Amino acid sequence: MPRSTSRATSHTARRAANPSTPGRIASPQRTRCAPTEAHVHLHWRVAAPVRSTQLSTASLILNAHDLMSVAYEPSSLQAHDYAARLWHDFTNFHQLPALPTVHSLVLFISYLNATLDVAPLMVSNYLSNLSTWFLSRGFPDLQPLCDAPAVKLAMRGLAKCKPHALHQVPPITLDEVSSILADQDPSYDLCMFHAMVAIAFFGVHRLRELLVERPITQSGLSKTIQVDSVHIAHDSVSLSGPLFQHRDSRCLAWHWFHSCLRAATGWPTLTGHSLCAGAATFLSQQDIAPDVIQRLGRWRSDAFRQYLRDDPSTAWLHTRAPSLSTPTA
């Protein structure tokens, strides 16, 4: 048989044996061998971890504690330790478990109230600091325990038994307001300060209604589209913008107003509520009925009565003053 005929016959036979790939010669099937001990040994050699100093579990716990401690300021760490000492004294005296439970936290609140006469806000701070102290030492988070209904009920009862003592905030008087406004300094900031004092006192405003907590700054300009339409919208006056601003368009903040108010009166203990409390007391001294004072100050409850100072000359007005809305003979 000629050589060309034998090659054609061999090619035809291979095509018949693999009909799924017409016109192509099928490659022989590759067989996979089972991994041998040599392959396994090679795999572990490749995946071996980088050599490092292995620490014990106790050392890792101490290192984690150090990392979490660095995250807090020294003053915060002192507050955490003080809350932990209070908890230790409480559990040690009453022979309670060291790890807090809902029941022991309720007893701890009662202990702070009855034994140490702690205010409700400080009790809440102690619970928060105690939770952070346990969490930084690898114990479970105490926040679910602090959010338990029994603990919240105890805190609510404590707040009702010891309401916030607003009477400790000194009220500013009309004479002091007049003395502040009598300053004839024509500077822009002082004029703004005078306007804020007059509006806050005679409008019975709280500072949150007039000022912001901290200055608002524009940042990240590279992340915005710098086109004319955006620039015009940025420079236009917004109805929701701050009411009082510095000359350079920075909004006035609480700390600036507090410093000016204390410097003008010479009282280092004056706060923003001093204007509101002084206005309510002044209205009460002018024979204004409590319900009218409540509407003028936009109070939703009788909490405004705590702003009326214990003045014997005006105490009777709280119950016998006629309402301005009711005509009298």
C-alpha positions as a Python dict, from the first residue, in 0.01 Angstrom:
ca = {
    (1, 'M'): (0, 0, 0),
    (2, 'P'): (140, 343, -85),
    (3, 'R'): (248, 568, 204),
    (4, 'S'): (-9, 842, 122),
    (5, 'T'): (-295, 591, 126),
    (6, 'S'): (-191, 457, 467),
    (7, 'R'): (-180, 810, 613),
    (8, 'A'): (-531, 888, 486),
    (9, 'T'): (-668, 563, 623),
    (10, 'S'): (-512, 634, 966),
    (11, 'H'): (-656, 987, 970),
    (12, 'T'): (-1004, 858, 879),
    (13, 'A'): (-992, 601, 1156),
    (14, 'R'): (-902, 862, 1416),
    (15, 'R'): (-1187, 1089, 1300),
    (16, 'A'): (-1434, 802, 1327),
    (17, 'A'): (-1319, 731, 1681),
    (18, 'N'): (-1391, 1097, 1786),
    (19, 'P'): (-1704, 1213, 1598),
    (20, 'S'): (-1760, 1512, 1836),
    (21, 'T'): (-1458, 1698, 1701),
    (22, 'P'): (-1483, 1677, 1323),
    (23, 'G'): (-1179, 1782, 1130),
    (24, 'R'): (-954, 1781, 1439),
    (25, 'I'): (-744, 1511, 1592),
    (26, 'A'): (-846, 1451, 1954),
    (27, 'S'): (-569, 1487, 2206),
    (28, 'P'): (-514, 1194, 2438),
    (29, 'Q'): (-689, 1219, 2779),
    (30, 'R'): (-467, 1333, 3066),
    (31, 'T'): (-482, 1116, 3373),
    (32, 'R'): (-451, 1272, 3720),
    (33, 'C'): (-247, 1085, 3967),
    (34, 'A'): (-333, 1082, 4335),
    (35, 'P'): (-123, 1318, 4551),
    (36, 'T'): (171, 1142, 4696),
    (37, 'E'): (350, 1208, 5023),
    (38, 'A'): (605, 1415, 4834),
    (39, 'H'): (332, 1649, 4703),
    (40, 'V'): (186, 1698, 5051),
    (41, 'H'): (526, 1773, 5197),
    (42, 'L'): (593, 2027, 4922),
    (43, 'H'): (255, 2194, 4987),
    (44, 'W'): (328, 2246, 5355),
    (45, 'R'): (670, 2382, 5277),
    (46, 'V'): (523, 2647, 5044),
    (47, 'A'): (239, 2748, 5282),
    (48, 'A'): (452, 2763, 5594),
    (49, 'P'): (390, 3085, 5795),
    (50, 'V'): (650, 3354, 5826),
    (51, 'R'): (871, 3301, 6126),
    (52, 'S'): (765, 3534, 6414),
    (53, 'T'): (773, 3541, 6790),
    (54, 'Q'): (470, 3352, 6916),
    (55, 'L'): (300, 3511, 7220),
    (56, 'S'): (92, 3333, 7475),
    (57, 'T'): (-279, 3401, 7510),
    (58, 'A'): (-219, 3595, 7830),
    (59, 'S'): (36, 3816, 7654),
    (60, 'L'): (-208, 3881, 7369),
    (61, 'I'): (-476, 3982, 7619),
    (62, 'L'): (-238, 4228, 7784),
    (63, 'N'): (-135, 4366, 7447),
    (64, 'A'): (-499, 4410, 7341),
    (65, 'H'): (-568, 4590, 7670),
    (66, 'D'): (-278, 4827, 7603),
    (67, 'L'): (-404, 4899, 7251),
    (68, 'M'): (-753, 4986, 7372),
    (69, 'S'): (-614, 5196, 7657),
    (70, 'V'): (-412, 5409, 7416),
    (71, 'A'): (-735, 5497, 7233),
    (72, 'Y'): (-859, 5700, 7534),
    (73, 'E'): (-731, 6023, 7683),
    (74, 'P'): (-572, 6009, 8031),
    (75, 'S'): (-871, 6191, 8181),
    (76, 'S'): (-1106, 5931, 8035),
    (77, 'L'): (-896, 5648, 8174),
    (78, 'Q'): (-914, 5806, 8519),
    (79, 'A'): (-1293, 5824, 8490),
    (80, 'H'): (-1305, 5456, 8390),
    (81, 'D'): (-1086, 5355, 8685),
    (82, 'Y'): (-1292, 5561, 8929),
    (83, 'A'): (-1616, 5395, 8815),
    (84, 'A'): (-1446, 5056, 8850),
    (85, 'R'): (-1338, 5140, 9206),
    (86, 'L'): (-1694, 5239, 9295),
    (87, 'W'): (-1818, 4910, 9152),
    (88, 'H'): (-1552, 4714, 9342),
    (89, 'D'): (-1641, 4880, 9673),
    (90, 'F'): (-2011, 4816, 9610),
    (91, 'T'): (-1976, 4448, 9518),
    (92, 'N'): (-1720, 4382, 9790),
    (93, 'F'): (-1936, 4530, 10066),
    (94, 'H'): (-2257, 4357, 9955),
    (95, 'Q'): (-2080, 4032, 9854),
    (96, 'L'): (-2206, 4037, 9496),
    (97, 'P'): (-2040, 3884, 9187),
    (98, 'A'): (-1773, 4095, 9023),
    (99, 'L'): (-1930, 4061, 8678),
    (100, 'P'): (-2236, 4288, 8648),
    (101, 'T'): (-2587, 4157, 8594),
    (102, 'V'): (-2915, 4339, 8546),
    (103, 'H'): (-3002, 4288, 8912),
    (104, 'S'): (-2664, 4407, 9040),
    (105, 'L'): (-2673, 4715, 8812),
    (106, 'V'): (-3012, 4814, 8953),
    (107, 'L'): (-2872, 4774, 9304),
    (108, 'F'): (-2566, 4977, 9201),
    (109, 'I'): (-2793, 5263, 9087),
    (110, 'S'): (-2971, 5248, 9421),
    (111, 'Y'): (-2634, 5245, 9598),
    (112, 'L'): (-2516, 5557, 9414),
    (113, 'N'): (-2843, 5732, 9490),
    (114, 'A'): (-2892, 5641, 9856),
    (115, 'T'): (-2531, 5621, 9975),
    (116, 'L'): (-2335, 5871, 9767),
    (117, 'D'): (-2621, 6106, 9666),
    (118, 'V'): (-2509, 6106, 9302),
    (119, 'A'): (-2704, 6307, 9044),
    (120, 'P'): (-2883, 6115, 8764),
    (121, 'L'): (-2645, 6243, 8497),
    (122, 'M'): (-2341, 6127, 8694),
    (123, 'V'): (-2500, 5785, 8750),
    (124, 'S'): (-2539, 5750, 8373),
    (125, 'N'): (-2174, 5851, 8328),
    (126, 'Y'): (-2062, 5594, 8586),
    (127, 'L'): (-2248, 5316, 8405),
    (128, 'S'): (-2093, 5417, 8072),
    (129, 'N'): (-1742, 5434, 8218),
    (130, 'L'): (-1790, 5101, 8394),
    (131, 'S'): (-1899, 4940, 8067),
    (132, 'T'): (-1591, 5077, 7890),
    (133, 'W'): (-1364, 4955, 8171),
    (134, 'F'): (-1492, 4597, 8142),
    (135, 'L'): (-1487, 4606, 7761),
    (136, 'S'): (-1124, 4721, 7748),
    (137, 'R'): (-1026, 4420, 7957),
    (138, 'G'): (-1182, 4161, 7731),
    (139, 'F'): (-1514, 4119, 7909),
    (140, 'P'): (-1847, 4127, 7724),
    (141, 'D'): (-2006, 4462, 7650),
    (142, 'L'): (-2232, 4582, 7932),
    (143, 'Q'): (-2446, 4801, 7707),
    (144, 'P'): (-2716, 4532, 7660),
    (145, 'L'): (-2740, 4511, 8039),
    (146, 'C'): (-2761, 4890, 8071),
    (147, 'D'): (-3041, 4890, 7812),
    (148, 'A'): (-3244, 4633, 8006),
    (149, 'P'): (-3596, 4749, 8103),
    (150, 'A'): (-3523, 4717, 8476),
    (151, 'V'): (-3213, 4938, 8453),
    (152, 'K'): (-3394, 5199, 8244),
    (153, 'L'): (-3684, 5198, 8489),
    (154, 'A'): (-3445, 5260, 8779),
    (155, 'M'): (-3280, 5547, 8591),
    (156, 'R'): (-3619, 5699, 8508),
    (157, 'G'): (-3724, 5684, 8872),
    (158, 'L'): (-3395, 5841, 8978),
    (159, 'A'): (-3449, 6129, 8734),
    (160, 'K'): (-3794, 6195, 8882),
    (161, 'C'): (-3666, 6182, 9239),
    (162, 'K'): (-3378, 6417, 9160),
    (163, 'P'): (-3469, 6652, 8877),
    (164, 'H'): (-3204, 6873, 8724),
    (165, 'A'): (-3154, 7170, 8953),
    (166, 'L'): (-3217, 7457, 8713),
    (167, 'H'): (-3241, 7699, 9004),
    (168, 'Q'): (-2863, 7677, 9037),
    (169, 'V'): (-2827, 7862, 8706),
    (170, 'P'): (-2807, 8233, 8800),
    (171, 'P'): (-3067, 8444, 8616),
    (172, 'I'): (-2961, 8762, 8446),
    (173, 'T'): (-3163, 9069, 8538),
    (174, 'L'): (-3304, 9351, 8329),
    (175, 'D'): (-3056, 9596, 8483),
    (176, 'E'): (-2766, 9375, 8374),
    (177, 'V'): (-2909, 9351, 8023),
    (178, 'S'): (-2944, 9731, 8012),
    (179, 'S'): (-2585, 9769, 8132),
    (180, 'I'): (-2463, 9539, 7854),
    (181, 'L'): (-2657, 9726, 7587),
    (182, 'A'): (-2531, 10064, 7715),
    (183, 'D'): (-2181, 9994, 7584),
    (184, 'Q'): (-2128, 10225, 7284),
    (185, 'D'): (-1843, 10031, 7121),
    (186, 'P'): (-1923, 10039, 6747),
    (187, 'S'): (-1732, 9721, 6660),
    (188, 'Y'): (-1912, 9465, 6447),
    (189, 'D'): (-1877, 9175, 6693),
    (190, 'L'): (-2003, 9383, 6986),
    (191, 'C'): (-2306, 9497, 6789),
    (192, 'M'): (-2383, 9134, 6709),
    (193, 'F'): (-2342, 9044, 7076),
    (194, 'H'): (-2583, 9320, 7180),
    (195, 'A'): (-2840, 9200, 6928),
    (196, 'M'): (-2810, 8843, 7053),
    (197, 'V'): (-2853, 8946, 7418),
    (198, 'A'): (-3160, 9157, 7341),
    (199, 'I'): (-3325, 8889, 7127),
    (200, 'A'): (-3248, 8608, 7373),
    (201, 'F'): (-3376, 8801, 7676),
    (202, 'F'): (-3685, 8977, 7543),
    (203, 'G'): (-3775, 8686, 7315),
    (204, 'V'): (-3729, 8427, 7595),
    (205, 'H'): (-3502, 8226, 7366),
    (206, 'R'): (-3272, 7939, 7439),
    (207, 'L'): (-2928, 7946, 7281),
    (208, 'R'): (-3001, 7636, 7076),
    (209, 'E'): (-3262, 7841, 6891),
    (210, 'L'): (-3013, 8115, 6801),
    (211, 'L'): (-2662, 7970, 6787),
    (212, 'V'): (-2480, 7659, 6679),
    (213, 'E'): (-2269, 7437, 6902),
    (214, 'R'): (-1954, 7482, 6696),
    (215, 'P'): (-1857, 7684, 6387),
    (216, 'I'): (-1953, 7540, 6049),
    (217, 'T'): (-1666, 7528, 5801),
    (218, 'Q'): (-1657, 7457, 5431),
    (219, 'S'): (-1414, 7178, 5347),
    (220, 'G'): (-1344, 6934, 5069),
    (221, 'L'): (-1380, 7185, 4786),
    (222, 'S'): (-1180, 6958, 4556),
    (223, 'K'): (-1459, 6700, 4584),
    (224, 'T'): (-1726, 6936, 4448),
    (225, 'I'): (-1789, 7059, 4095),
    (226, 'Q'): (-1647, 7412, 4073),
    (227, 'V'): (-1882, 7572, 3820),
    (228, 'D'): (-2068, 7903, 3819),
    (229, 'S'): (-2406, 7761, 3920),
    (230, 'V'): (-2260, 7590, 4226),
    (231, 'H'): (-2062, 7903, 4316),
    (232, 'I'): (-2373, 8121, 4301),
    (233, 'A'): (-2570, 7877, 4514),
    (234, 'H'): (-2286, 7874, 4767),
    (235, 'D'): (-2273, 8255, 4798),
    (236, 'S'): (-2648, 8310, 4806),
    (237, 'V'): (-2829, 8369, 5135),
    (238, 'S'): (-3001, 8055, 5261),
    (239, 'L'): (-3318, 8073, 5468),
    (240, 'S'): (-3189, 7782, 5679),
    (241, 'G'): (-2847, 7937, 5738),
    (242, 'P'): (-2715, 8073, 6070),
    (243, 'L'): (-2885, 8384, 6207),
    (244, 'F'): (-2568, 8548, 6343),
    (245, 'Q'): (-2232, 8554, 6166),
    (246, 'H'): (-1892, 8713, 6207),
    (247, 'R'): (-1775, 8964, 5951),
    (248, 'D'): (-1587, 8689, 5767),
    (249, 'S'): (-1914, 8485, 5738),
    (250, 'R'): (-1821, 8242, 6015),
    (251, 'C'): (-2124, 8160, 6226),
    (252, 'L'): (-2123, 8250, 6593),
    (253, 'A'): (-2089, 7959, 6834),
    (254, 'W'): (-2185, 7899, 7195),
    (255, 'H'): (-1839, 7935, 7344),
    (256, 'W'): (-1793, 8280, 7188),
    (257, 'F'): (-2123, 8406, 7326),
    (258, 'H'): (-2057, 8256, 7670),
    (259, 'S'): (-1716, 8421, 7696),
    (260, 'C'): (-1859, 8760, 7593),
    (261, 'L'): (-2153, 8730, 7834),
    (262, 'R'): (-1931, 8642, 8130),
    (263, 'A'): (-1683, 8917, 8047),
    (264, 'A'): (-1960, 9178, 8019),
    (265, 'T'): (-2127, 9088, 8350),
    (266, 'G'): (-1828, 8967, 8552),
    (267, 'W'): (-2015, 8646, 8642),
    (268, 'P'): (-1808, 8334, 8560),
    (269, 'T'): (-2107, 8105, 8623),
    (270, 'L'): (-2349, 8256, 8371),
    (271, 'T'): (-2475, 8024, 8098),
    (272, 'G'): (-2710, 8051, 7805),
    (273, 'H'): (-3002, 7951, 8026),
    (274, 'S'): (-2936, 8257, 8244),
    (275, 'L'): (-3104, 8478, 7983),
    (276, 'C'): (-3404, 8248, 7954),
    (277, 'A'): (-3437, 8216, 8332),
    (278, 'G'): (-3395, 8589, 8381),
    (279, 'A'): (-3660, 8667, 8121),
    (280, 'A'): (-3909, 8427, 8283),
    (281, 'T'): (-3842, 8578, 8626),
    (282, 'F'): (-3879, 8931, 8488),
    (283, 'L'): (-4213, 8846, 8328),
    (284, 'S'): (-4332, 8692, 8653),
    (285, 'Q'): (-4235, 9010, 8840),
    (286, 'Q'): (-4445, 9209, 8592),
    (287, 'D'): (-4761, 9023, 8703),
    (288, 'I'): (-4764, 8806, 8389),
    (289, 'A'): (-4957, 8484, 8442),
    (290, 'P'): (-4766, 8153, 8425),
    (291, 'D'): (-4966, 8029, 8125),
    (292, 'V'): (-4868, 8340, 7929),
    (293, 'I'): (-4502, 8294, 8025),
    (294, 'Q'): (-4528, 7935, 7908),
    (295, 'R'): (-4655, 8045, 7566),
    (296, 'L'): (-4398, 8323, 7533),
    (297, 'G'): (-4117, 8081, 7610),
    (298, 'R'): (-4265, 7807, 7390),
    (299, 'W'): (-4255, 7552, 7674),
    (300, 'R'): (-4463, 7241, 7617),
    (301, 'S'): (-4495, 7146, 7985),
    (302, 'D'): (-4481, 7298, 8332),
    (303, 'A'): (-4103, 7260, 8338),
    (304, 'F'): (-4077, 7637, 8284),
    (305, 'R'): (-4179, 7689, 8649),
    (306, 'Q'): (-3829, 7577, 8747),
    (307, 'Y'): (-3699, 7890, 8574),
    (308, 'L'): (-3907, 8112, 8804),
    (309, 'R'): (-3674, 8182, 9094),
    (310, 'D'): (-3779, 8142, 9456),
    (311, 'D'): (-3843, 8510, 9514),
    (312, 'P'): (-4081, 8572, 9808),
    (313, 'S'): (-4205, 8892, 9647),
    (314, 'T'): (-4322, 8705, 9336),
    (315, 'A'): (-4409, 8361, 9474),
    (316, 'W'): (-4778, 8448, 9504),
    (317, 'L'): (-4785, 8541, 9134),
    (318, 'H'): (-4742, 8175, 9038),
    (319, 'T'): (-5091, 8093, 9162),
    (320, 'R'): (-5287, 8421, 9171),
    (321, 'A'): (-5164, 8626, 8876),
    (322, 'P'): (-5441, 8708, 8627),
    (323, 'S'): (-5395, 8599, 8267),
    (324, 'L'): (-5336, 8869, 8007),
    (325, 'S'): (-5571, 8687, 7775),
    (326, 'T'): (-5859, 8738, 8017),
    (327, 'P'): (-5985, 9097, 8051),
    (328, 'T'): (-6012, 9221, 8408),
    (329, 'A'): (-6244, 9481, 8554),
}
